[in-house]
Amino acid sequence: MEKTAKINEKYGTYGLTKVNNVTTLLNHGIEDYPQETKDYLANYGMFVAASRTHAATKECPLTDDEKKQAFIDIDQWFMDGCPERKRATKADAFTTACRKVMASDQPLKVRQATVKALEAAYGRQFDE
């Protein structure tokens, strides 16, 4: 089934689109470029995809072990042929707020009291 072009507002109006999971630039797909370009894009793409696994916030940075595991996981994903994965869902406002509070420099008792107040306000329990 043919999908319509996915046009990102930021780039699509200038010629970067994606149709049927194939990205095109000014209507040129990867097969339209010479081998040197394909090699460059493959190397650059591997770097970008792998380095993005280390994306985290200042408030909740990844540990060295988490960074190593992220590289192990994406390497396995590459070796498996990049099967489709479910996207991680973004944390809701309650969870994000609680995580930021717990990662703050405030004394533990203050952080715990703040989380308790958030739990009361949201009617939920923070489990992390």
N, C-alpha and C positions, 0 to 999 in steps of 0.2 A: 504494500500500500504506500503510495507516494505521499510524503508529508510536505507541508508547505514550509517555506524557508523560515528558519528561526533568525529573526533580525534583532540583534542587540542594539538598543537605542544609541549606545555610546559609539559603536563601531559599524553596525550594519548599514547605516545610511551612507557610509563611505565605501562599502564594498566587501566587508568581512561578514560572511553569512555561513549558516550551517543547514544543510538539507540531508535528510536520511543519515544523520550522524557523520556527514562528510563536510569538513570546513573548506570553504573556498575564499580566495582573496581576489577580488576583481574578476570573478568567474573562473579563476584558475584553481584546480584541485592539485593535490600533491603529485599526481602522475603527470601533470603538465610541466613540471620543473625538471631541470637536469639533475643527474645523480649527486653532484656536489651539494646542491641545495637540499636534496633529500637527506643526505648524510648530516649536514648542518642542523636541519630541523629535527632529525632523530636525536642527535646529541643534546641539543638545546632543550627539546621536549622532555627528555629523560631527566635532565637537571632540574627543570622547572617542576615537573610532576613529583619528583622525589623530594626536592627542597620544600615544596608546599606542605608535605606531611609534617613538617616541623612548625607550621604556623600555629601560634598560640598567642594569648594575650599576655601583657606584662603582669597582670594580676594573677594569672594562672599559667606560669611557664611550664614547659615539659621538662621532666627530669632527663638525665643522660640515658637512663635505661629506657624511658619512653621514646626518646629520639632513636635509639638503636632499634627498638622494636618496630617503630614506624618504617624504618628503612628495610627491615626484614620483611614486613608485611607487604610493602609496595613492590619489593623485588619478587616476592612470590606471586603477586598479582600480575606483574609483567610476564613471569615465566608461565603462568596459567593462560596467557593470551588475552589479558585484560577483560575478563568477563564482566558483564554488567553488574554493578553493585547498587544497593539501595543507598540513597544519600542519607547522610547523618542528619537528623533533625536538629534544628537549633534549639538551644535551651530556652525555656520560657522565662518570662521576666522574674518570677519568684526564684527559680533555680539560679539564674544569673546573679540576682541581687545577693542571695545567700552565699554563693561562691565568692563574690567580691568581698563581702563582709569577712568571711573566714580567711581570705588571703591577705587581709589588711594587716597593718602594723599595730593595731589596737591590742590591748591586753586580752587574753583569752576570755576572761569573765565578761568584758564589754562585748566582744564578738558573739559570745553565746547568748547574752541578753538581747542583742540586736536581732539575731536569728530567731529567737523565741518570739519577739515582737512581730517579725515578718510572718512567722508561722501562724500567729493569732490573727493577723490581718488577712492572710490569704486562706486561712482554714485548712492548711496543709502541713505536712511534716517534711522537714529537710533531712534526707537520709545519707548525705555524703560525709 
